[in-house]
């Protein structure tokens, strides 16, 4: 997942476009370019509005683990956890494996 996010982020920043990537495991990756860095999200397909309460509860119960990720519910019913990454200028991994694992745990 680290490579997929990094590749998507670099492509989106080059083009200055928002990017979404649906994955086979049911998650969707989101990259939203910012003036400096990008907002990176991991979420569910539309129709999972009920997941937001669960995400909020789980995040509150373990802020040291999940505090970097902010929950968001989009108009189409998809639920995401989003974090801001200030520097995506080089080709290194955007987020490390442990931070990504926390997001996947939170959204599952």
C-alpha angles and dihedrals in degrees: 000000000000091000094046092053093045093049092046092047094050092047092048093048093049090052095033089229135131112251134203126186121188111210130206092244091066097259126116124213119216129195121185114182116226131192087264116021126332144274109245122198140183117197154148132265119268116285098052098104091134089064093072095075091050092049092049092049095047092046092051092049093057111024094160089061102033104022095102090064121075118201119234133181115204126209092254091060097256116139121214139177110217135192133181118239110197098196125040096145100119134049096257122115111289095214129014123244096255094053090048091047089054091053093049091048091049096049096042 
